[in-house]
Amino acid sequence: KLLRSAVSNLRNNRKAVGDGFYVENLMVDGGPMVKRSLPRARGMATPIQRKMSHITMVLGEKPDLKPKFKIVVPKKIKLPPEESKSLKKEKQPQKEKKSAAETKKPGFFRRIFSRKSGFAK
Protein backbone atom coordinates (compact mmCIF):
# COMPACT_ATOMS: atom_id res chain seq x y z
CA LYS A 1 0.00 0.00 0.00
CA LEU A 2 2.80 2.36 0.89
CA LEU A 3 4.61 1.74 -2.40
CA ARG A 4 1.43 2.23 -4.44
CA SER A 5 0.69 5.46 -2.58
CA ALA A 6 4.22 6.77 -3.09
CA VAL A 7 4.17 6.04 -6.83
CA SER A 8 0.75 7.63 -7.29
CA ASN A 9 1.90 10.72 -5.33
CA LEU A 10 4.91 11.03 -7.63
CA ARG A 11 2.75 10.79 -10.73
CA ASN A 12 -0.01 13.13 -9.54
CA ASN A 13 1.85 15.73 -7.46
CA ARG A 14 5.27 15.84 -9.14
CA LYS A 15 3.96 15.07 -12.66
CA ALA A 16 6.58 12.33 -13.06
CA VAL A 17 6.26 10.20 -16.17
CA GLY A 18 7.47 6.64 -16.65
CA ASP A 19 8.09 3.56 -14.54
CA GLY A 20 11.76 4.07 -13.65
CA PHE A 21 11.21 4.49 -9.91
CA TYR A 22 13.11 2.63 -7.21
CA VAL A 23 13.13 2.69 -3.41
CA GLU A 24 16.07 4.87 -2.43
CA ASN A 25 15.55 4.93 1.33
CA LEU A 26 13.11 3.34 3.76
CA MET A 27 12.97 4.23 7.46
CA VAL A 28 10.66 3.07 10.22
CA ASP A 29 10.68 5.23 13.36
CA GLY A 30 8.74 4.98 16.58
CA GLY A 31 5.54 6.95 16.61
CA PRO A 32 3.07 7.95 19.30
CA MET A 33 1.98 5.44 21.92
CA VAL A 34 -1.58 5.07 23.18
CA LYS A 35 -1.45 4.26 26.88
CA ARG A 36 -4.31 2.36 28.48
CA SER A 37 -4.70 0.08 31.48
CA LEU A 38 -6.25 -3.36 31.89
CA PRO A 39 -8.09 -4.10 35.16
CA ARG A 40 -6.60 -7.01 37.10
CA ALA A 41 -7.27 -8.87 40.32
CA ARG A 42 -7.33 -7.17 43.75
CA GLY A 43 -7.93 -3.68 42.32
CA MET A 44 -4.63 -3.52 40.41
CA ALA A 45 -4.13 -2.51 36.78
CA THR A 46 -1.68 -3.60 34.09
CA PRO A 47 -0.45 -0.98 31.61
CA ILE A 48 -1.13 -1.55 27.91
CA GLN A 49 0.92 0.33 25.31
CA ARG A 50 -0.46 0.37 21.79
CA LYS A 51 2.56 1.31 19.74
CA MET A 52 2.48 3.05 16.36
CA SER A 53 5.23 3.83 13.89
CA HIS A 54 6.16 6.41 11.29
CA ILE A 55 7.22 4.98 7.92
CA THR A 56 9.25 7.18 5.56
CA MET A 57 9.89 6.02 2.00
CA VAL A 58 12.05 7.97 -0.44
CA LEU A 59 11.71 7.06 -4.10
CA GLY A 60 14.40 7.78 -6.67
CA GLU A 61 14.03 7.93 -10.44
CA LYS A 62 16.29 6.53 -13.14
CA PRO A 63 15.01 7.02 -16.68
CA ASP A 64 16.81 3.93 -18.04
CA LEU A 65 15.57 1.62 -15.25
CA LYS A 66 13.12 -1.03 -16.43
CA PRO A 67 10.48 -2.21 -13.93
CA LYS A 68 10.67 -5.81 -12.74
CA PHE A 69 6.91 -5.98 -12.23
CA LYS A 70 3.88 -3.80 -12.75
CA ILE A 71 1.41 -2.96 -10.02
CA VAL A 72 -2.05 -3.72 -11.36
CA VAL A 73 -5.21 -3.23 -9.33
CA PRO A 74 -8.16 -5.01 -10.94
CA LYS A 75 -11.21 -2.81 -11.32
CA LYS A 76 -14.53 -4.01 -9.94
CA ILE A 77 -17.15 -4.61 -12.59
CA LYS A 78 -20.74 -3.87 -11.70
CA LEU A 79 -23.08 -6.56 -13.00
CA PRO A 80 -26.58 -5.86 -14.33
CA PRO A 81 -29.31 -6.44 -11.70
CA GLU A 82 -30.57 -9.65 -13.36
CA GLU A 83 -27.16 -11.35 -13.24
CA SER A 84 -26.39 -10.24 -9.68
CA LYS A 85 -29.71 -11.72 -8.45
CA SER A 86 -28.99 -15.04 -10.13
CA LEU A 87 -25.50 -15.16 -8.57
CA LYS A 88 -26.96 -14.52 -5.11
CA LYS A 89 -29.45 -17.36 -5.54
CA GLU A 90 -26.68 -19.76 -6.57
CA LYS A 91 -24.56 -18.93 -3.51
CA GLN A 92 -27.35 -19.68 -0.99
CA PRO A 93 -27.13 -23.25 0.37
CA GLN A 94 -30.08 -25.57 -0.03
CA LYS A 95 -31.97 -26.34 3.17
CA GLU A 96 -32.14 -30.04 3.92
CA LYS A 97 -35.25 -31.56 5.44
CA LYS A 98 -34.73 -33.56 8.62
CA SER A 99 -36.04 -37.06 8.76
CA ALA A 100 -38.48 -38.27 11.43
CA ALA A 101 -35.67 -40.04 13.36
CA GLU A 102 -33.67 -36.79 13.67
CA THR A 103 -36.64 -34.75 14.93
CA LYS A 104 -37.54 -37.36 17.56
CA LYS A 105 -37.35 -36.29 21.22
CA PRO A 106 -34.50 -37.64 23.36
CA GLY A 107 -35.06 -40.98 25.07
CA PHE A 108 -35.46 -41.90 28.74
CA PHE A 109 -31.73 -42.12 29.58
CA ARG A 110 -30.93 -38.85 27.85
CA ARG A 111 -33.61 -37.06 29.87
CA ILE A 112 -32.60 -38.56 33.20
CA PHE A 113 -28.82 -38.40 32.82
CA SER A 114 -28.41 -35.17 30.87
CA ARG A 115 -26.22 -32.50 32.41
CA LYS A 116 -29.05 -30.02 32.84
CA SER A 117 -31.53 -32.46 34.22
CA GLY A 118 -32.93 -31.82 37.67
CA PHE A 119 -32.80 -35.53 38.65
CA ALA A 120 -29.06 -36.19 38.35
CA LYS A 121 -27.72 -34.05 41.19
Secondary structure, DSSP 8 states (H G I E B T S, - for coil): -HHHHHHHHHHHHS---SS-EEEEEEEEEEEEEEEEEEE-GGG-EEEEEEEEEEEEEEEEE-TT---SS-----------HHHHHHHHHHHS-------TTTSS---HHHHHHSTT-SS--
